[in-house]
Amino acid sequence: MNSDRRERPGPRVTVIGAGPLGSSLAFRLARSGARVTVVERDRPGCSPESETFAWVNAFSKSPRSFHDLHVEALRALERLNSEVGGGWLHVGGSLHWGDGATGNEFEAFETAVETMRAWGARIVEPSLGELARIEPDLDPESLGGRRPVHIPRGAHVFARQMAGAVLRAGVRDHGVRYRRATADGVETAGGRVTGVRLSGGDVVEADVVMVAAGAASAALTASAGAELRTVSRQPGAFLVTAPSAAELRTVVMAPRVSMRSDGGGRVMIGSSALSHLRGDQVGPDLVAETLDAARAHVPALRGVGVEAIRGGVRTVPEDGRPIVGPDPAVAGLYHVATHNAVTLGPVLAEMVADDLRGLPVAALEPYRPRRFTAPPRDT
């Protein structure tokens, strides 16, 4: 669809934030007819929320509705990638013989696998020959006799490239306006939003304001007299190796480490020990320990050092689930908050675009903001 925004009047929507979530919202909303302005204080995708392992998966996601949302998330990412291009989505699935991200014991891992099978996921137990074809850089001896599983439907994302490509496509093809400025607050009058106040004093007028600003979202929401029920900003650090001969095709989830390609022979490495640290809290001993664990599985990393330590921030809703929908008290304020914005951003953007047009979106019902204010149901 390549129609001029001026020929199709729609609601004036201001999206605060141009990370993977905000850029996806802007693209889908403008494509569906809204007049969209994006306000971002930095370049697209350069916030701490975009520094992430960005593994797209439905592994260990429950209940069933949350699992299904993640299954649909990959389809939405594929749709978005086909529309905007840019080489930021890499579909190769994942290999598991333990959960390197959380340190779960193998029994819990097996339970998660069986649950996914029961819910219809395709899970393959490759032979050693098949394993060599799926992931040539992996040393099968490092599995310690455990039989790995391959989940073909999975991917990883280069989050910064994604945010930039999606926003550029929105500007180029669907009339999105991009304002590089700091949003100081949400303006209201008579119980509804009227616009977004910028640090220089300008106001971007709006009928609807969507705050997708990560850690800044709670304060911006509060400026409108509303509350965003997030409880924490969780840090998470990752190592990125120097260029090597390793070219991982899958996301590798080993018992102590998780690994994926970061492009150009680089490998991004996470671990349970790194998962709650800021980048500046990662010392040389932990770097060496993490590298040793990765090299045990991927021999091509032996002798290869660390090029960067990246630290991201995850803003986590109070109950760990996305918050999506109109604010119960402030008209025109629409919440879109989730801690896994790279994975869920595109699928939530599709649903939000339909929701804003008044179409029924049953999949959003468990995530409405009113769940925090509704009286408890009798059980």
C-alpha positions, 0 to 999 in steps of 0.5 A: 500500500503506497497511498499519501497520508494526506488523502486518507484522514485518520487519527493523529497518533504520536508514538514516543520511542523509535525502538523495535516496538515504537517503529513497528507501531508507527509503520503499522498504524500509518499503513492502516491510515493513521497520521503518525508522528514518532518522537525519539530523542536518539537514533532509532534502535539506540536505546538500552532496550534495543541491546538484547539477545533478541531470540524469537521463540515460544520456548517455555512460554505459558499459558497456552495463549502466551505461547500462541502469541509468541508463535504468531510473533515470528509470523509477524516478523516475517511479514514485516521483514518481507515488506521493509527488507534490511537483512535484520531477521535471521530464521534458523531455529534453535538447538537445545540440550539445556537452558543457558539463559536461566540455568534450568535443570535438564528435567525442567528442560525436558518438561518444556519440550514435551509441553511444546510438543503437546501444543503442536510445535515441530521439534526434531531430535537430530542424529549426529550427522543431521546435527553436523548439517544443522550446526557445523560449528558445534562440537558434538562431543561437548554435548556430553552424550545428551541428545539435542533437540532442534526447533526449526521455527525460531529466529534472532533479530538485529534489533538496531537494524530492524528499528532503523529499517522499519522506521525508514519504510514508514517514513518513505512509504506511509507518511510517518513523520519523525521528530528527533526530540525529547518528549517531556510529557503528555499534554491533557485537557478535560480528561483526554490527551491533546499532544506530546510536549517536547523539551524545546517547548513545542507540542506535537498535537495528537488524538492518540498517544502511544508511549513505547519509550522503555524505561522512560514510559512510566514517567511519561505515562504519569505526566498524563495522570495515569499509571503504567504498572511496571515494577522493574528495570532489569539489566542484562549483559552479553559478550560479543566476540571479535570476528572469528571463523564461526558462523552459527546458523541457529541460536544455541542454548547450551546448559551454561551459555547461549550463543548466536551469530552477531554478523561478520563472524562475531558471536553474541554470548549470554549466560545466567551469570550475565543475565542480571548484570549491567555491562560495566559490572562484568569483570574479567574473570566472568568474561574468561569463564563465559568464553571458556564455556562457549569455546567448549561447544564452538571450537572456532572461538578458541583464541578469539577474544571479546570485542564488546560487552553490551548491556541492555535494560528490560522494562518488565510489567508488574505481572510479566505480561504485555500491557496493551490497550486504552488507559481506563481513565485518560482518553486517547492514552494507549499503553503498549509495554512489554519486556520482549519488545523485539519479539512481540513488537511487530505482532502487537503492532498489527493488533494495535492497528486493528484495535485502533480501527475498532476491530475486535482483537480477542488475542489482546484481551488478556493484556488490557490495562484494565486488568490491574484495576478490575475487581478480582473474579470469584473462583 
